[in-house]
Amino acid sequence: AATEYILEMKKLMRRALDRYHEHNKEYPKKILVYRDGVGEGQFKEVRTYEISEIQKACQEVGQDVLHKPYTPG
């Protein structure tokens, strides 16, 4: 069975963060992700990968836009 990673998670999250910023003039203080389609046996592995990619997108925002660390809850 194939692992159900969202391979472009970092790119998708960066786009979502930038769109949020366009509409709200700030970046979110918290990020909540609902995830479906991952089997119980793969959940931990997929979660670890995808959270890491989300954190990388936040690091990019911090470096590129805010010029300070961006670590939402």
C-alpha positions in Angstrom: 0.0 0.0 0.0 1.2 3.5 -0.8 1.9 6.0 1.9 -0.5 8.9 1.9 1.8 11.8 2.2 0.9 15.2 1.0 4.3 15.7 -0.8 3.9 19.4 -1.5 2.8 20.2 2.1 5.4 22.9 2.5 4.4 24.7 -0.7 0.7 24.4 0.0 1.1 25.6 3.6 3.2 28.6 2.5 0.5 29.5 -0.1 -2.2 29.2 2.5 -0.2 31.3 5.0 0.4 34.0 2.4 -3.3 34.1 1.5 -4.3 34.3 5.1 -1.9 37.3 5.4 -3.4 39.0 2.4 -6.9 38.9 3.9 -6.1 39.5 7.6 -2.9 41.6 7.4 -1.2 39.2 9.8 -0.2 35.6 9.9 -2.2 33.1 12.0 -1.3 32.6 15.7 -2.4 29.0 15.5 -2.6 26.4 12.7 -5.1 23.6 12.8 -4.9 20.8 10.2 -7.6 18.2 9.7 -6.3 15.2 7.9 -8.1 12.2 6.4 -7.1 9.3 4.3 -4.2 8.0 6.3 -4.3 4.4 7.7 -3.7 3.8 11.4 -0.4 2.0 10.6 1.0 5.1 8.7 -0.5 7.9 10.8 2.6 8.6 13.0 5.0 8.5 10.1 2.8 10.8 7.9 2.2 13.1 10.8 5.9 13.5 11.6 6.7 14.3 7.9 3.8 16.7 7.3 4.3 18.6 10.6 8.0 19.0 9.7 7.0 20.4 6.3 4.5 22.8 7.9 7.2 24.0 10.3 9.5 24.6 7.3 6.9 26.8 5.6 6.6 28.8 8.9 10.4 29.2 9.0 10.3 30.5 5.4 7.7 33.1 6.4 9.8 34.1 9.3 12.9 34.5 7.2 11.4 35.9 4.0 8.6 38.2 5.3 8.7 38.8 9.1 12.5 38.8 9.5 12.0 37.1 12.9 11.0 33.6 14.0 7.4 32.6 13.2 6.3 29.7 15.3 2.5 29.5 15.5 0.8 27.1 17.8 
